[in-house]
Amino acid sequence: MLSEEEKEELKAELVQLEDEITTLRQVLSAKERHLVEIKQKLGMNLMNELKQNFSKSWHDMQTTTAYKKTHETLSHAGQKATAAFSNVGTAISKKFGDMRSHSIGYSIRHSISMPAMRNSPTFKSFEERVETTVTSLKTKVGGVNHSGGSFEEVLSSTAHASAQSTAGGPRQAEEELQC
């Protein structure tokens, strides 16, 4: 237990500490206001401070060992991924090149100039399917027109129209197709 005298001394010390804290808060507030005034005079604002703090923090982070190791690992992984994608792209390009050199044809004119291809079982099957589809569509749209010709005639006329369209323009080709 404390004596009356000790209690009085502690109360006096408490009052003195509270007064000192109040004074220190006032001094701190005045110094903070002065700091803001100086920063304003120097053209420094909150955004500039944030930028500077961010730049410093970013620099500090980049200099850490963990960041350096992570950066190195990810860089190496990126190089490996780039090489893998490049290899896949090269393989696909090569495959397309092989397909192009072994392909059946790209245009109707090209396919007409290849009689061996037109006599193949695959082409005959395709020709039959197209003829069946065309006949079916003609029936559904406007009845059967027996003057339509075989698939070979249709291909020839289309190739002829295509050749005319490059020579006489698209309007002339449209007129020929309508006949």
GROMACS elastic network, one bead per residue, 0.5 to 0.9 nm:
[ bonds ]
;  ai    aj funct       b0    kb
    2     5     6  0.80642   500
    2     6     6  0.59786   500
    2     7     6  0.63714   500
    3     6     6  0.52524   500
    3     7     6  0.62895   500
    3     8     6  0.87391   500
    4     7     6  0.51042   500
    4     8     6  0.62495   500
    4     9     6  0.87393   500
    5     8     6  0.51789   500
    5     9     6  0.63372   500
    5    10     6  0.87639   500
    6     9     6  0.50801   500
    6    10     6  0.61763   500
    6    11     6  0.85728   500
    7    10     6  0.51520   500
    7    11     6  0.61223   500
    7    12     6  0.85955   500
    8    11     6  0.50892   500
    8    12     6  0.61629   500
    8    13     6  0.86002   500
    9    12     6  0.51183   500
    9    13     6  0.61559   500
    9    14     6  0.85741   500
   10    14     6  0.60193   500
   10    15     6  0.86103   500
   11    15     6  0.62493   500
   11    16     6  0.85964   500
   12    15     6  0.51976   500
   12    16     6  0.61994   500
   12    17     6  0.86864   500
   13    17     6  0.61024   500
   13    18     6  0.85737   500
   14    17     6  0.51297   500
   14    18     6  0.61605   500
   14    19     6  0.85904   500
   15    18     6  0.51338   500
   15    19     6  0.62025   500
   15    20     6  0.86726   500
   16    19     6  0.51056   500
   16    20     6  0.62139   500
   16    21     6  0.86646   500
   17    20     6  0.50143   500
   17    21     6  0.60883   500
   17    22     6  0.85467   500
   18    21     6  0.50904   500
   18    22     6  0.61811   500
   18    23     6  0.85995   500
   19    22     6  0.51035   500
   19    23     6  0.61623   500
   19    24     6  0.85946   500
   20    23     6  0.50022   500
   20    24     6  0.60455   500
   20    25     6  0.85624   500
   21    24     6  0.50244   500
   21    25     6  0.61335   500
   21    26     6  0.86280   500
   22    25     6  0.51411   500
   22    26     6  0.63222   500
   22    27     6  0.87071   500
   23    26     6  0.51203   500
   23    27     6  0.62036   500
   23    28     6  0.85724   500
   24    27     6  0.50048   500
   24    28     6  0.59796   500
   24    29     6  0.84791   500
   25    28     6  0.50324   500
   25    29     6  0.60632   500
   25    30     6  0.85680   500
   26    29     6  0.51145   500
   26    30     6  0.62001   500
   26    31     6  0.86212   500
   27    30     6  0.51175   500
   27    31     6  0.61493   500
   27    32     6  0.86102   500
   28    31     6  0.50558   500
   28    32     6  0.61155   500
   28    33     6  0.86607   500
   29    32     6  0.50937   500
   29    33     6  0.62853   500
   29    34     6  0.86483   500
   30    33     6  0.51758   500
   30    34     6  0.62337   500
   30    35     6  0.86284   500
   31    35     6  0.60769   500
   31    36     6  0.86894   500
   32    36     6  0.62906   500
   32    37     6  0.87129   500
   33    36     6  0.51599   500
   33    37     6  0.63348   500
   33    38     6  0.87904   500
   34    37     6  0.50896   500
   34    38     6  0.62872   500
   34    39     6  0.86786   500
   35    38     6  0.52056   500
   35    39     6  0.62135   500
   35    40     6  0.86241   500
   36    39     6  0.51232   500
   36    40     6  0.61379   500
   36    41     6  0.86629   500
   36    45     6  0.88715   500
   37    40     6  0.51222   500
   37    41     6  0.62657   500
   37    42     6  0.86992   500
   38    41     6  0.50899   500
   38    42     6  0.62370   500
   38    43     6  0.86567   500
   38    44     6  0.85934   500
   39    42     6  0.50066   500
   39    43     6  0.61146   500
   39    45     6  0.68977   500
   40    43     6  0.50078   500
   40    44     6  0.57214   500
   40    45     6  0.68305   500
   41    44     6  0.76205   500
   42    45     6  0.89172   500
   44    47     6  0.82273   500
   44    48     6  0.62351   500
   44    49     6  0.72031   500
   45    48     6  0.54454   500
   45    49     6  0.63450   500
   45    50     6  0.87357   500
   46    49     6  0.50768   500
   46    50     6  0.61317   500
   46    51     6  0.86362   500
   47    50     6  0.50537   500
   47    51     6  0.61796   500
   47    52     6  0.86088   500
   48    51     6  0.50403   500
   48    52     6  0.61463   500
   48    53     6  0.85258   500
   49    52     6  0.50696   500
   49    53     6  0.60251   500
   49    54     6  0.84165   500
   50    53     6  0.50451   500
   50    54     6  0.59435   500
   50    55     6  0.84428   500
   51    54     6  0.50708   500
   51    55     6  0.60188   500
   51    56     6  0.84978   500
   52    55     6  0.51035   500
   52    56     6  0.60975   500
   52    57     6  0.84972   500
   53    56     6  0.51627   500
   53    57     6  0.60456   500
   53    58     6  0.84755   500
   54    57     6  0.50506   500
   54    58     6  0.59506   500
   54    59     6  0.84546   500
   55    58     6  0.50759   500
   55    59     6  0.60851   500
   55    60     6  0.85062   500
   56    59     6  0.51025   500
   56    60     6  0.60764   500
   56    61     6  0.85478   500
   57    60     6  0.50000   500
   57    61     6  0.60672   500
   57    62     6  0.85847   500
   58    61     6  0.50910   500
   58    62     6  0.61611   500
   58    63     6  0.87326   500
   59    62     6  0.51306   500
   59    63     6  0.63976   500
   60    63     6  0.53520   500
   60    64     6  0.68161   500
   61    64     6  0.54310   500
   61    65     6  0.88435   500
   61    66     6  0.87431   500
   61    67     6  0.67466   500
   62    65     6  0.81549   500
   62    66     6  0.86789   500
   62    67     6  0.57296   500
   62    68     6  0.67680   500
   63    66     6  0.86308   500
   63    67     6  0.70674   500
   63    68     6  0.70373   500
   64    67     6  0.54072   500
   64    68     6  0.64187   500
   64    69     6  0.88286   500
   65    68     6  0.51051   500
   65    69     6  0.61620   500
   65    70     6  0.85260   500
   66    69     6  0.52444   500
   66    70     6  0.60857   500
   66    71     6  0.84666   500
   67    70     6  0.50950   500
   67    71     6  0.59071   500
   67    72     6  0.84362   500
   68    71     6  0.51008   500
   68    72     6  0.60776   500
   68    73     6  0.85852   500
   69    72     6  0.51138   500
   69    73     6  0.61220   500
   69    74     6  0.85876   500
   70    73     6  0.51122   500
   70    74     6  0.60614   500
   70    75     6  0.83649   500
   71    74     6  0.52423   500
   71    75     6  0.59254   500
   71    76     6  0.84836   500
   72    75     6  0.51179   500
   72    76     6  0.61329   500
   72    77     6  0.86065   500
   73    76     6  0.51635   500
   73    77     6  0.61675   500
   73    78     6  0.85813   500
   74    78     6  0.59826   500
   74    79     6  0.85430   500
   75    78     6  0.50254   500
   75    79     6  0.62577   500
   75    80     6  0.86977   500
   76    79     6  0.51460   500
   76    80     6  0.63251   500
   76    81     6  0.86918   500
   77    80     6  0.50580   500
   77    81     6  0.61130   500
   77    82     6  0.85355   500
   78    81     6  0.50269   500
   78    82     6  0.60350   500
   78    83     6  0.85278   500
   79    82     6  0.50831   500
   79    83     6  0.61827   500
   79    84     6  0.86014   500
   80    83     6  0.51251   500
   80    84     6  0.61512   500
   80    85     6  0.86602   500
   81    85     6  0.61109   500
   81    86     6  0.84322   500
   82    85     6  0.51681   500
   82    86     6  0.60431   500
   82    87     6  0.85727   500
   83    86     6  0.50025   500
   83    87     6  0.61517   500
   83    88     6  0.86449   500
   84    87     6  0.50789   500
   84    88     6  0.62242   500
   84    89     6  0.85740   500
   85    88     6  0.50157   500
   85    89     6  0.60289   500
   85    90     6  0.84800   500
   86    89     6  0.50192   500
   86    90     6  0.60692   500
   86    91     6  0.85354   500
   87    90     6  0.50504   500
   87    91     6  0.60994   500
   87    92     6  0.85731   500
   88    91     6  0.50648   500
   88    92     6  0.61331   500
   88    93     6  0.85281   500
   89    92     6  0.51070   500
   89    93     6  0.60491   500
   89    94     6  0.84610   500
   90    93     6  0.50520   500
   90    94     6  0.60020   500
   90    95     6  0.84630   500
   91    94     6  0.50456   500
   91    95     6  0.60486   500
   91    96     6  0.85752   500
   92    96     6  0.61144   500
   92    97     6  0.84487   500
   93    96     6  0.50837   500
   93    97     6  0.60541   500
   93    98     6  0.85528   500
   94    98     6  0.61084   500
   94    99     6  0.84952   500
   95    98     6  0.50003   500
   95    99     6  0.60704   500
   95   100     6  0.84626   500
   96   100     6  0.59327   500
   96   101     6  0.85357   500
   97   101     6  0.61926   500
   97   102     6  0.85729   500
   98   101     6  0.51952   500
   98   102     6  0.61590   500
   98   103     6  0.81997   500
   99   102     6  0.51014   500
   99   103     6  0.53914   500
  100   103     6  0.50645   500
  100   104     6  0.84756   500
  100   105     6  0.83676   500
  100   106     6  0.89219   500
  101   104     6  0.89127   500
  102   105     6  0.87046   500
  103   106     6  0.79168   500
  104   110     6  0.87530   500
  104   111     6  0.72276   500
  104   114     6  0.87610   500
  104   117     6  0.73106   500
  105   108     6  0.78126   500
  105   109     6  0.88734   500
  105   110     6  0.58608   500
  105   111     6  0.56109   500
  105   114     6  0.87405   500
  106   109     6  0.85295   500
  106   110     6  0.66069   500
  106   111     6  0.74631   500
  107   110     6  0.51633   500
  107   111     6  0.63190   500
  107   112     6  0.87054   500
  107   159     6  0.85879   500
  108   111     6  0.50756   500
  108   112     6  0.61339   500
  108   113     6  0.86613   500
  108   155     6  0.67982   500
  108   156     6  0.81460   500
  108   158     6  0.76045   500
  108   159     6  0.57752   500
  108   162     6  0.86325   500
  109   112     6  0.51947   500
  109   113     6  0.63846   500
  109   155     6  0.85221   500
  109   156     6  0.81128   500
  109   158     6  0.87882   500
  109   159     6  0.54702   500
  109   160     6  0.83532   500
  109   162     6  0.84270   500
  109   163     6  0.84538   500
  110   113     6  0.52711   500
  110   114     6  0.68383   500
  111   114     6  0.52980   500
  111   115     6  0.78263   500
  111   117     6  0.74822   500
  111   118     6  0.75315   500
  112   115     6  0.66292   500
  112   117     6  0.87625   500
  112   118     6  0.76130   500
  112   152     6  0.85382   500
  112   155     6  0.76188   500
  112   156     6  0.73354   500
  112   159     6  0.81761   500
  114   117     6  0.55180   500
  114   118     6  0.66467   500
  115   118     6  0.50432   500
  115   119     6  0.63780   500
  115   120     6  0.89009   500
  116   119     6  0.53166   500
  116   120     6  0.65894   500
  117   120     6  0.52701   500
  117   121     6  0.88001   500
  117   122     6  0.85950   500
  117   123     6  0.68669   500
  118   121     6  0.83714   500
  118   122     6  0.85513   500
  118   123     6  0.56028   500
  118   124     6  0.69414   500
  118   127     6  0.88998   500
  118   152     6  0.89682   500
  119   122     6  0.84233   500
  119   123     6  0.67061   500
  119   124     6  0.65744   500
  120   123     6  0.53448   500
  120   124     6  0.62266   500
  120   125     6  0.86752   500
  121   124     6  0.50137   500
  121   125     6  0.60730   500
  121   126     6  0.85162   500
  122   125     6  0.51822   500
  122   126     6  0.61940   500
  122   127     6  0.85457   500
  123   127     6  0.59136   500
  123   128     6  0.85153   500
  124   128     6  0.61589   500
  124   129     6  0.86291   500
  125   128     6  0.51781   500
  125   129     6  0.63069   500
  125   130     6  0.87092   500
  126   129     6  0.51310   500
  126   130     6  0.61815   500
  126   131     6  0.85897   500
  127   130     6  0.51708   500
  127   131     6  0.61046   500
  127   132     6  0.85365   500
  127   151     6  0.63323   500
  127   152     6  0.83112   500
  128   131     6  0.51112   500
  128   132     6  0.60724   500
  128   133     6  0.85324   500
  128   151     6  0.81404   500
  129   132     6  0.50822   500
  129   133     6  0.61018   500
  129   134     6  0.85553   500
  130   133     6  0.50192   500
  130   134     6  0.60044   500
  130   135     6  0.84559   500
  130   151     6  0.75648   500
  131   134     6  0.50798   500
  131   135     6  0.60156   500
  131   136     6  0.84151   500
  131   150     6  0.74520   500
  131   151     6  0.61967   500
  132   135     6  0.51860   500
  132   136     6  0.60518   500
  132   137     6  0.85673   500
  133   136     6  0.50165   500
  133   137     6  0.60749   500
  133   138     6  0.85276   500
  134   137     6  0.50805   500
  134   138     6  0.60386   500
  134   139     6  0.85115   500
  135   138     6  0.50887   500
  135   139     6  0.61360   500
  135   140     6  0.86401   500
  135   143     6  0.89450   500
  135   144     6  0.68966   500
  135   145     6  0.84913   500
  136   139     6  0.51598   500
  136   140     6  0.62691   500
  136   141     6  0.86052   500
  136   144     6  0.85101   500
  137   140     6  0.50824   500
  137   141     6  0.59254   500
  137   142     6  0.83392   500
  137   143     6  0.87193   500
  137   144     6  0.89718   500
  138   141     6  0.51350   500
  138   142     6  0.57185   500
  138   143     6  0.56427   500
  138   144     6  0.56480   500
  138   145     6  0.73026   500
  139   142     6  0.56967   500
  139   144     6  0.51018   500
  139   145     6  0.83676   500
  140   143     6  0.65223   500
  140   144     6  0.86652   500
  141   144     6  0.89192   500
  142   145     6  0.84554   500
  144   147     6  0.89838   500
  144   148     6  0.88230   500
  145   148     6  0.59199   500
  146   149     6  0.70170   500
  148   151     6  0.88586   500
  148   153     6  0.83873   500
  148   154     6  0.75879   500
  149   152     6  0.78936   500
  149   153     6  0.57133   500
  149   154     6  0.64982   500
  150   153     6  0.52021   500
  150   154     6  0.62971   500
  150   155     6  0.86408   500
  151   154     6  0.50058   500
  151   155     6  0.61149   500
  151   156     6  0.85616   500
  152   155     6  0.50366   500
  152   156     6  0.61302   500
  152   157     6  0.86089   500
  153   157     6  0.60814   500
  153   158     6  0.84316   500
  154   157     6  0.51744   500
  154   158     6  0.60425   500
  154   159     6  0.85081   500
  155   158     6  0.50648   500
  155   159     6  0.60443   500
  155   160     6  0.84873   500
  156   159     6  0.50748   500
  156   160     6  0.60743   500
  156   161     6  0.85322   500
  157   161     6  0.60361   500
  157   162     6  0.84317   500
  157   177     6  0.84735   500
  158   162     6  0.59828   500
  158   163     6  0.85158   500
  158   177     6  0.80798   500
  159   163     6  0.61377   500
  159   164     6  0.85517   500
  160   163     6  0.50949   500
  160   164     6  0.61766   500
  160   165     6  0.85931   500
  161   165     6  0.60242   500
  161   166     6  0.87579   500
  161   172     6  0.86077   500
  161   173     6  0.54131   500
  161   174     6  0.82002   500
  161   176     6  0.68329   500
  161   177     6  0.70496   500
  162   165     6  0.50572   500
  162   166     6  0.65594   500
  162   167     6  0.87869   500
  162   170     6  0.88316   500
  162   173     6  0.70205   500
  163   166     6  0.54700   500
  163   167     6  0.64608   500
  163   168     6  0.85535   500
  163   173     6  0.85990   500
  164   168     6  0.54819   500
  164   169     6  0.71946   500
  164   170     6  0.82599   500
  164   172     6  0.72876   500
  164   173     6  0.60232   500
  164   176     6  0.88935   500
  165   168     6  0.51866   500
  165   171     6  0.75445   500
  165   172     6  0.64235   500
  165   174     6  0.81581   500
  166   169     6  0.55802   500
  166   170     6  0.73358   500
  166   173     6  0.86026   500
  167   170     6  0.88706   500
  168   171     6  0.76757   500
  168   172     6  0.58190   500
  168   173     6  0.73215   500
  169   172     6  0.58290   500
  169   173     6  0.67741   500
  170   173     6  0.51201   500
  170   174     6  0.62050   500
  170   175     6  0.87790   500
  171   174     6  0.51577   500
  171   175     6  0.64165   500
  171   176     6  0.88566   500
  172   175     6  0.51753   500
  172   176     6  0.63764   500
  172   177     6  0.87634   500
  173   176     6  0.51384   500
  173   177     6  0.62192   500
  173   178     6  0.87043   500
  174   177     6  0.51353   500
  174   178     6  0.62742   500
  174   179     6  0.89511   500
  175   178     6  0.52169   500
  175   179     6  0.66548   500
  176   179     6  0.54248   500
